Protein backbone atom coordinates (compact mmCIF):
# COMPACT_ATOMS: atom_id res chain seq x y z
CA UNK A 1 0.00 0.00 0.00
CA UNK A 2 2.88 2.35 0.72
CA UNK A 3 3.89 2.31 -2.92
CA UNK A 4 0.64 3.95 -4.00
CA UNK A 5 1.68 6.91 -1.87
CA UNK A 6 4.97 7.59 -3.60
CA UNK A 7 3.15 8.56 -6.79
CA UNK A 8 1.60 11.42 -4.87
CA UNK A 9 4.96 12.31 -3.35
CA UNK A 10 6.29 13.10 -6.84
CA UNK A 11 4.22 15.92 -8.29
CA UNK A 12 5.38 15.27 -11.86
CA UNK A 13 5.83 12.15 -13.89
CA UNK A 14 9.43 10.82 -13.94
CA UNK A 15 11.32 11.94 -17.02
CA UNK A 16 11.84 9.18 -19.53
CA UNK A 17 15.47 8.11 -19.30
CA UNK A 18 16.55 7.00 -22.74
CA UNK A 19 19.71 5.25 -21.58
CA UNK A 20 21.40 4.22 -18.41
CA UNK A 21 24.43 6.19 -17.22
CA UNK A 22 26.61 3.21 -18.10
CA UNK A 23 25.16 3.02 -21.61
CA UNK A 24 25.80 6.72 -22.12
CA UNK A 25 29.38 6.49 -20.94
CA UNK A 26 29.96 3.51 -23.23
CA UNK A 27 28.52 5.36 -26.22
CA UNK A 28 30.06 8.01 -28.41
CA UNK A 29 29.76 10.44 -25.50
CA UNK A 30 32.41 8.48 -23.61
CA UNK A 31 35.13 10.44 -25.35
CA UNK A 32 34.18 13.45 -23.26
CA UNK A 33 34.68 14.01 -19.57
CA UNK A 34 31.62 13.48 -17.39
CA UNK A 35 31.44 17.23 -16.78
CA UNK A 36 31.53 17.83 -20.53
CA UNK A 37 28.90 15.17 -21.09
CA UNK A 38 26.47 16.91 -18.78
CA UNK A 39 27.18 20.29 -20.35
CA UNK A 40 26.88 19.10 -23.94
CA UNK A 41 24.23 17.66 -26.19
CA UNK A 42 24.95 14.25 -24.68
CA UNK A 43 23.01 15.42 -21.65
CA UNK A 44 19.85 14.53 -23.58
CA UNK A 45 20.49 10.94 -22.54
CA UNK A 46 20.16 12.06 -18.93
CA UNK A 47 16.45 12.76 -19.04
CA UNK A 48 16.48 15.09 -22.02
CA UNK A 49 17.62 18.22 -20.21
CA UNK A 50 20.91 20.11 -20.39
CA UNK A 51 22.65 20.92 -17.13
CA UNK A 52 24.34 24.32 -17.09
CA UNK A 53 27.77 25.03 -15.70
CA UNK A 54 28.18 24.37 -12.01
CA UNK A 55 30.71 24.95 -9.29
CA UNK A 56 32.38 22.29 -7.19
CA UNK A 57 30.23 20.97 -4.35
CA UNK A 58 32.87 18.86 -2.68
CA UNK A 59 32.59 19.23 1.08
CA UNK A 60 29.05 20.58 0.90
CA UNK A 61 26.93 22.72 -1.35
CA UNK A 62 23.83 24.84 -1.50
CA UNK A 63 20.51 24.23 -3.18
CA UNK A 64 20.77 27.67 -4.80
CA UNK A 65 24.11 26.72 -6.36
CA UNK A 66 22.74 23.66 -8.13
CA UNK A 67 21.60 23.75 -11.77
CA UNK A 68 17.91 24.68 -12.13
CA UNK A 69 16.90 21.25 -13.43
CA UNK A 70 18.70 19.54 -10.55
CA UNK A 71 16.81 21.73 -8.08
CA UNK A 72 13.55 20.88 -9.81
CA UNK A 73 14.20 17.15 -9.68
CA UNK A 74 15.28 17.37 -6.04
CA UNK A 75 12.14 19.24 -4.98
CA UNK A 76 10.04 16.72 -6.86
CA UNK A 77 11.60 13.53 -5.55
CA UNK A 78 12.92 14.10 -2.04
CA UNK A 79 9.47 13.37 -0.48
CA UNK A 80 9.37 10.02 -2.29
CA UNK A 81 12.79 9.16 -0.88
CA UNK A 82 11.80 10.05 2.68
CA UNK A 83 8.63 8.03 2.30
CA UNK A 84 10.83 5.12 1.20
CA UNK A 85 12.79 5.38 4.45
CA UNK A 86 9.54 5.52 6.43
CA UNK A 87 8.40 2.34 4.68
CA UNK A 88 11.74 0.73 5.44
CA UNK A 89 11.44 1.46 9.18
CA UNK A 90 7.72 1.32 9.87
CA UNK A 91 6.71 -1.53 7.58
CA UNK A 92 9.41 -3.58 5.87
CA UNK A 93 11.44 -4.41 8.98
CA UNK A 94 8.35 -5.68 10.78
CA UNK A 95 7.44 -7.79 7.75
CA UNK A 96 10.90 -9.37 7.79
CA UNK A 97 10.61 -10.20 11.49
CA UNK A 98 7.26 -11.86 10.77
CA UNK A 99 7.90 -14.52 8.07
CA UNK A 100 4.16 -14.99 7.62
CA UNK A 101 4.30 -11.68 5.74
CA UNK A 102 7.19 -12.64 3.48
CA UNK A 103 4.82 -13.23 0.58
CA UNK A 104 4.06 -9.51 0.65
CA UNK A 105 7.78 -8.72 0.51
CA UNK A 106 8.28 -10.99 -2.49
CA UNK A 107 5.28 -9.51 -4.29
CA UNK A 108 6.61 -6.01 -3.76
CA UNK A 109 9.98 -6.82 -5.27
CA UNK A 110 9.05 -9.02 -8.22
CA UNK A 111 8.11 -7.75 -11.67
CA UNK A 112 4.79 -8.86 -13.11
CA UNK A 113 3.81 -9.89 -16.61
CA UNK A 114 0.88 -8.03 -18.15
CA UNK A 115 0.09 -9.82 -21.37
CA UNK A 116 3.22 -9.64 -23.47
CA UNK A 117 4.64 -6.74 -21.47
CA UNK A 118 6.65 -6.80 -18.25
CA UNK A 119 5.53 -4.50 -15.48
CA UNK A 120 8.32 -3.29 -13.16
CA UNK A 121 8.07 -4.17 -9.49
CA UNK A 122 6.73 -1.71 -6.95
CA UNK A 123 10.20 -1.49 -5.47
CA UNK A 124 11.62 -0.51 -8.86
CA UNK A 125 8.87 2.00 -9.62
CA UNK A 126 8.65 3.74 -6.27
CA UNK A 127 12.10 3.57 -4.69
CA UNK A 128 14.75 2.56 -7.21
CA UNK A 129 13.47 4.78 -10.01
CA UNK A 130 13.41 7.98 -7.88
CA UNK A 131 16.93 7.13 -6.70
CA UNK A 132 18.03 6.69 -10.31
CA UNK A 133 16.44 9.97 -11.43
CA UNK A 134 18.10 11.88 -8.61
CA UNK A 135 21.44 10.26 -9.40
CA UNK A 136 21.26 11.30 -13.04
CA UNK A 137 20.11 14.82 -12.20
CA UNK A 138 22.97 15.73 -9.85
CA UNK A 139 26.35 16.80 -11.25
CA UNK A 140 29.27 14.39 -10.73
CA UNK A 141 30.99 16.65 -8.23
CA UNK A 142 27.73 17.15 -6.36
CA UNK A 143 27.62 13.52 -5.28
CA UNK A 144 26.15 11.64 -8.23
CA UNK A 145 29.00 9.12 -8.31
CA UNK A 146 28.38 8.27 -4.67
CA UNK A 147 24.64 8.12 -5.30
CA UNK A 148 25.18 5.73 -8.22
CA UNK A 149 27.29 3.43 -6.06
CA UNK A 150 24.68 3.34 -3.29
CA UNK A 151 21.88 2.80 -5.78
CA UNK A 152 23.67 -0.32 -6.99
CA UNK A 153 24.36 -1.44 -3.41
CA UNK A 154 20.70 -0.93 -2.53
CA UNK A 155 19.52 -2.96 -5.50
CA UNK A 156 21.93 -5.75 -4.59
CA UNK A 157 20.64 -5.83 -0.99
CA UNK A 158 17.00 -5.84 -2.09
CA UNK A 159 17.66 -8.61 -4.61
CA UNK A 160 19.08 -10.70 -1.78
CA UNK A 161 16.11 -9.95 0.45
CA UNK A 162 13.67 -10.79 -2.33
CA UNK A 163 15.42 -14.08 -2.97
CA UNK A 164 15.20 -15.05 0.70
CA UNK A 165 11.55 -14.02 0.98
CA UNK A 166 10.51 -15.97 -2.13
CA UNK A 167 11.91 -19.26 -0.80
CA UNK A 168 10.09 -18.94 2.53
CA UNK A 169 8.54 -22.30 3.47
CA UNK A 170 5.23 -20.56 4.20
CA UNK A 171 3.08 -19.95 7.24
CA UNK A 172 2.91 -23.61 8.20
CA UNK A 173 6.69 -24.11 8.31
CA UNK A 174 8.58 -21.14 9.66
CA UNK A 175 12.11 -20.44 8.38
CA UNK A 176 14.98 -20.90 10.78
CA UNK A 177 16.26 -18.02 12.85
CA UNK A 178 19.42 -18.07 10.76
CA UNK A 179 17.36 -17.40 7.62
CA UNK A 180 15.46 -14.59 9.36
CA UNK A 181 18.75 -13.08 10.50
CA UNK A 182 20.03 -13.26 6.93
CA UNK A 183 16.95 -11.36 5.73
CA UNK A 184 17.46 -8.74 8.44
CA UNK A 185 21.09 -8.40 7.32
CA UNK A 186 19.84 -7.51 3.83
CA UNK A 187 17.58 -4.90 5.44
CA UNK A 188 20.62 -3.49 7.24
CA UNK A 189 22.52 -3.28 3.94
CA UNK A 190 19.62 -1.55 2.23
CA UNK A 191 19.22 0.93 5.09
CA UNK A 192 22.95 1.70 5.04
CA UNK A 193 22.79 2.40 1.29
CA UNK A 194 19.78 4.68 1.73
CA UNK A 195 21.60 6.53 4.50
CA UNK A 196 24.69 7.12 2.36
CA UNK A 197 22.50 8.17 -0.55
CA UNK A 198 20.57 10.58 1.70
CA UNK A 199 23.81 11.98 3.11
CA UNK A 200 25.11 12.70 -0.40
CA UNK A 201 21.87 14.48 -1.33
CA UNK A 202 21.77 16.47 1.92
CA UNK A 203 25.41 17.49 1.50
CA UNK A 204 24.99 18.59 -2.12
CA UNK A 205 21.85 20.62 -1.39
CA UNK A 206 22.92 22.02 1.97
CA UNK A 207 19.54 20.82 3.25
CA UNK A 208 18.73 18.31 5.98
CA UNK A 209 15.34 17.23 4.73
CA UNK A 210 16.20 13.56 4.37
CA UNK A 211 16.21 11.84 7.74
CA UNK A 212 18.60 8.92 8.10
CA UNK A 213 17.63 5.48 9.39
CA UNK A 214 19.19 4.58 12.78
CA UNK A 215 20.56 1.11 13.52
CA UNK A 216 17.72 -1.44 13.56
CA UNK A 217 15.34 1.48 13.00
CA UNK A 218 15.38 2.24 16.73
CA UNK A 219 14.96 5.89 17.64
CA UNK A 220 13.82 6.89 14.15
CA UNK A 221 12.49 10.40 14.80
CA UNK A 222 9.57 10.33 12.38
CA UNK A 223 6.02 9.40 13.34
CA UNK A 224 4.87 5.80 12.94
CA UNK A 225 1.36 6.89 13.98
CA UNK A 226 1.19 9.47 11.20
CA UNK A 227 2.58 6.96 8.70
CA UNK A 228 -0.13 4.45 9.61
CA UNK A 229 -2.81 7.13 9.34
CA UNK A 230 -1.50 8.19 5.93
CA UNK A 231 -1.83 4.60 4.70
CA UNK A 232 -5.39 4.32 6.03
CA UNK A 233 -6.53 7.65 4.63
CA UNK A 234 -4.89 7.00 1.26
CA UNK A 235 -6.65 3.65 1.00
CA UNK A 236 -9.94 5.31 1.97
CA UNK A 237 -9.48 7.96 -0.69
CA UNK A 238 -8.64 5.39 -3.39
CA UNK A 239 -11.72 3.38 -2.50
CA UNK A 240 -13.78 6.51 -3.05
CA UNK A 241 -12.29 7.16 -6.46
CA UNK A 242 -9.62 9.68 -5.55
CA UNK A 243 -9.91 13.17 -4.14
CA UNK A 244 -12.23 14.51 -6.83
CA UNK A 245 -14.79 11.70 -6.61
CA UNK A 246 -14.39 11.46 -2.84
CA UNK A 247 -15.51 15.09 -2.55
CA UNK A 248 -18.68 14.31 -4.46
CA UNK A 249 -19.21 11.19 -2.39
CA UNK A 250 -18.83 13.19 0.81
CA UNK A 251 -21.49 15.69 -0.29
CA UNK A 252 -23.96 12.83 -0.66
CA UNK A 253 -23.47 11.70 2.93
CA UNK A 254 -25.70 12.84 5.74
CA UNK A 255 -24.45 16.19 7.06
CA UNK A 256 -21.99 15.79 9.88
CA UNK A 257 -21.15 12.13 9.33
CA UNK A 258 -18.08 12.76 7.17
CA UNK A 259 -15.79 15.74 7.75
CA UNK A 260 -13.24 14.76 5.13
CA UNK A 261 -14.08 11.90 2.73
CA UNK A 262 -10.36 11.39 2.01
CA UNK A 263 -9.32 11.43 5.65
CA UNK A 264 -7.28 14.00 7.50
CA UNK A 265 -3.78 12.97 6.35
CA UNK A 266 -2.58 13.31 2.76
CA UNK A 267 0.92 13.53 1.36
CA UNK A 268 1.09 17.29 1.97
CA UNK A 269 -0.12 17.25 5.58
CA UNK A 270 2.02 14.16 6.24
CA UNK A 271 5.26 16.04 5.73
CA UNK A 272 3.97 19.16 7.45
CA UNK A 273 3.10 17.14 10.54
CA UNK A 274 6.49 15.46 10.99
C-alpha positions as CSV (number, residue, x, y, z in Angstrom):
1,X,0.0,0.0,0.0
2,X,2.9,2.4,0.7
3,X,3.9,2.3,-2.9
4,X,0.6,4.0,-4.0
5,X,1.7,6.9,-1.9
6,X,5.0,7.6,-3.6
7,X,3.2,8.6,-6.8
8,X,1.6,11.4,-4.9
9,X,5.0,12.3,-3.4
10,X,6.3,13.1,-6.8
11,X,4.2,15.9,-8.3
12,X,5.4,15.3,-11.9
13,X,5.8,12.1,-13.9
14,X,9.4,10.8,-13.9
15,X,11.3,11.9,-17.0
16,X,11.8,9.2,-19.5
17,X,15.5,8.1,-19.3
18,X,16.5,7.0,-22.7
19,X,19.7,5.3,-21.6
20,X,21.4,4.2,-18.4
21,X,24.4,6.2,-17.2
22,X,26.6,3.2,-18.1
23,X,25.2,3.0,-21.6
24,X,25.8,6.7,-22.1
25,X,29.4,6.5,-20.9
26,X,30.0,3.5,-23.2
27,X,28.5,5.4,-26.2
28,X,30.1,8.0,-28.4
29,X,29.8,10.4,-25.5
30,X,32.4,8.5,-23.6
31,X,35.1,10.4,-25.3
32,X,34.2,13.4,-23.3
33,X,34.7,14.0,-19.6
34,X,31.6,13.5,-17.4
35,X,31.4,17.2,-16.8
36,X,31.5,17.8,-20.5
37,X,28.9,15.2,-21.1
38,X,26.5,16.9,-18.8
39,X,27.2,20.3,-20.4
40,X,26.9,19.1,-23.9
41,X,24.2,17.7,-26.2
42,X,24.9,14.3,-24.7
43,X,23.0,15.4,-21.6
44,X,19.9,14.5,-23.6
45,X,20.5,10.9,-22.5
46,X,20.2,12.1,-18.9
47,X,16.4,12.8,-19.0
48,X,16.5,15.1,-22.0
49,X,17.6,18.2,-20.2
50,X,20.9,20.1,-20.4
51,X,22.6,20.9,-17.1
52,X,24.3,24.3,-17.1
53,X,27.8,25.0,-15.7
54,X,28.2,24.4,-12.0
55,X,30.7,25.0,-9.3
56,X,32.4,22.3,-7.2
57,X,30.2,21.0,-4.3
58,X,32.9,18.9,-2.7
59,X,32.6,19.2,1.1
60,X,29.0,20.6,0.9
61,X,26.9,22.7,-1.4
62,X,23.8,24.8,-1.5
63,X,20.5,24.2,-3.2
64,X,20.8,27.7,-4.8
65,X,24.1,26.7,-6.4
66,X,22.7,23.7,-8.1
67,X,21.6,23.7,-11.8
68,X,17.9,24.7,-12.1
69,X,16.9,21.3,-13.4
70,X,18.7,19.5,-10.5
71,X,16.8,21.7,-8.1
72,X,13.5,20.9,-9.8
73,X,14.2,17.1,-9.7
74,X,15.3,17.4,-6.0
75,X,12.1,19.2,-5.0
76,X,10.0,16.7,-6.9
77,X,11.6,13.5,-5.5
78,X,12.9,14.1,-2.0
79,X,9.5,13.4,-0.5
80,X,9.4,10.0,-2.3
81,X,12.8,9.2,-0.9
82,X,11.8,10.0,2.7
83,X,8.6,8.0,2.3
84,X,10.8,5.1,1.2
85,X,12.8,5.4,4.5
86,X,9.5,5.5,6.4
87,X,8.4,2.3,4.7
88,X,11.7,0.7,5.4
89,X,11.4,1.5,9.2
90,X,7.7,1.3,9.9
91,X,6.7,-1.5,7.6
92,X,9.4,-3.6,5.9
93,X,11.4,-4.4,9.0
94,X,8.3,-5.7,10.8
95,X,7.4,-7.8,7.8
96,X,10.9,-9.4,7.8
97,X,10.6,-10.2,11.5
98,X,7.3,-11.9,10.8
99,X,7.9,-14.5,8.1
100,X,4.2,-15.0,7.6
101,X,4.3,-11.7,5.7
102,X,7.2,-12.6,3.5
103,X,4.8,-13.2,0.6
104,X,4.1,-9.5,0.7
105,X,7.8,-8.7,0.5
106,X,8.3,-11.0,-2.5
107,X,5.3,-9.5,-4.3
108,X,6.6,-6.0,-3.8
109,X,10.0,-6.8,-5.3
110,X,9.1,-9.0,-8.2
111,X,8.1,-7.8,-11.7
112,X,4.8,-8.9,-13.1
113,X,3.8,-9.9,-16.6
114,X,0.9,-8.0,-18.1
115,X,0.1,-9.8,-21.4
116,X,3.2,-9.6,-23.5
117,X,4.6,-6.7,-21.5
118,X,6.6,-6.8,-18.3
119,X,5.5,-4.5,-15.5
120,X,8.3,-3.3,-13.2
121,X,8.1,-4.2,-9.5
122,X,6.7,-1.7,-6.9
123,X,10.2,-1.5,-5.5
124,X,11.6,-0.5,-8.9
125,X,8.9,2.0,-9.6
126,X,8.6,3.7,-6.3
127,X,12.1,3.6,-4.7
128,X,14.8,2.6,-7.2
129,X,13.5,4.8,-10.0
130,X,13.4,8.0,-7.9
131,X,16.9,7.1,-6.7
132,X,18.0,6.7,-10.3
133,X,16.4,10.0,-11.4
134,X,18.1,11.9,-8.6
135,X,21.4,10.3,-9.4
136,X,21.3,11.3,-13.0
137,X,20.1,14.8,-12.2
138,X,23.0,15.7,-9.8
139,X,26.4,16.8,-11.3
140,X,29.3,14.4,-10.7
141,X,31.0,16.7,-8.2
142,X,27.7,17.1,-6.4
143,X,27.6,13.5,-5.3
144,X,26.2,11.6,-8.2
145,X,29.0,9.1,-8.3
146,X,28.4,8.3,-4.7
147,X,24.6,8.1,-5.3
148,X,25.2,5.7,-8.2
149,X,27.3,3.4,-6.1
150,X,24.7,3.3,-3.3
151,X,21.9,2.8,-5.8
152,X,23.7,-0.3,-7.0
153,X,24.4,-1.4,-3.4
154,X,20.7,-0.9,-2.5
155,X,19.5,-3.0,-5.5
156,X,21.9,-5.8,-4.6
157,X,20.6,-5.8,-1.0
158,X,17.0,-5.8,-2.1
159,X,17.7,-8.6,-4.6
160,X,19.1,-10.7,-1.8
161,X,16.1,-9.9,0.5
162,X,13.7,-10.8,-2.3
163,X,15.4,-14.1,-3.0
164,X,15.2,-15.1,0.7
165,X,11.6,-14.0,1.0
166,X,10.5,-16.0,-2.1
167,X,11.9,-19.3,-0.8
168,X,10.1,-18.9,2.5
169,X,8.5,-22.3,3.5
170,X,5.2,-20.6,4.2
171,X,3.1,-19.9,7.2
172,X,2.9,-23.6,8.2
173,X,6.7,-24.1,8.3
174,X,8.6,-21.1,9.7
175,X,12.1,-20.4,8.4
176,X,15.0,-20.9,10.8
177,X,16.3,-18.0,12.9
178,X,19.4,-18.1,10.8
179,X,17.4,-17.4,7.6
180,X,15.5,-14.6,9.4
181,X,18.8,-13.1,10.5
182,X,20.0,-13.3,6.9
183,X,17.0,-11.4,5.7
184,X,17.5,-8.7,8.4
185,X,21.1,-8.4,7.3
186,X,19.8,-7.5,3.8
187,X,17.6,-4.9,5.4
188,X,20.6,-3.5,7.2
189,X,22.5,-3.3,3.9
190,X,19.6,-1.5,2.2
191,X,19.2,0.9,5.1
192,X,22.9,1.7,5.0
193,X,22.8,2.4,1.3
194,X,19.8,4.7,1.7
195,X,21.6,6.5,4.5
196,X,24.7,7.1,2.4
197,X,22.5,8.2,-0.6
198,X,20.6,10.6,1.7
199,X,23.8,12.0,3.1
200,X,25.1,12.7,-0.4
201,X,21.9,14.5,-1.3
202,X,21.8,16.5,1.9
203,X,25.4,17.5,1.5
204,X,25.0,18.6,-2.1
205,X,21.9,20.6,-1.4
206,X,22.9,22.0,2.0
207,X,19.5,20.8,3.3
208,X,18.7,18.3,6.0
209,X,15.3,17.2,4.7
210,X,16.2,13.6,4.4
211,X,16.2,11.8,7.7
212,X,18.6,8.9,8.1
213,X,17.6,5.5,9.4
214,X,19.2,4.6,12.8
215,X,20.6,1.1,13.5
216,X,17.7,-1.4,13.6
217,X,15.3,1.5,13.0
218,X,15.4,2.2,16.7
219,X,15.0,5.9,17.6
220,X,13.8,6.9,14.2
221,X,12.5,10.4,14.8
222,X,9.6,10.3,12.4
223,X,6.0,9.4,13.3
224,X,4.9,5.8,12.9
225,X,1.4,6.9,14.0
226,X,1.2,9.5,11.2
227,X,2.6,7.0,8.7
228,X,-0.1,4.5,9.6
229,X,-2.8,7.1,9.3
230,X,-1.5,8.2,5.9
231,X,-1.8,4.6,4.7
232,X,-5.4,4.3,6.0
233,X,-6.5,7.6,4.6
234,X,-4.9,7.0,1.3
235,X,-6.7,3.6,1.0
236,X,-9.9,5.3,2.0
237,X,-9.5,8.0,-0.7
238,X,-8.6,5.4,-3.4
239,X,-11.7,3.4,-2.5
240,X,-13.8,6.5,-3.1
241,X,-12.3,7.2,-6.5
242,X,-9.6,9.7,-5.6
243,X,-9.9,13.2,-4.1
244,X,-12.2,14.5,-6.8
245,X,-14.8,11.7,-6.6
246,X,-14.4,11.5,-2.8
247,X,-15.5,15.1,-2.6
248,X,-18.7,14.3,-4.5
249,X,-19.2,11.2,-2.4
250,X,-18.8,13.2,0.8
251,X,-21.5,15.7,-0.3
252,X,-24.0,12.8,-0.7
253,X,-23.5,11.7,2.9
254,X,-25.7,12.8,5.7
255,X,-24.4,16.2,7.1
256,X,-22.0,15.8,9.9
257,X,-21.2,12.1,9.3
258,X,-18.1,12.8,7.2
259,X,-15.8,15.7,7.8
260,X,-13.2,14.8,5.1
261,X,-14.1,11.9,2.7
262,X,-10.4,11.4,2.0
263,X,-9.3,11.4,5.6
264,X,-7.3,14.0,7.5
265,X,-3.8,13.0,6.3
266,X,-2.6,13.3,2.8
267,X,0.9,13.5,1.4
268,X,1.1,17.3,2.0
269,X,-0.1,17.2,5.6
270,X,2.0,14.2,6.2
271,X,5.3,16.0,5.7
272,X,4.0,19.2,7.4
273,X,3.1,17.1,10.5
274,X,6.5,15.5,11.0
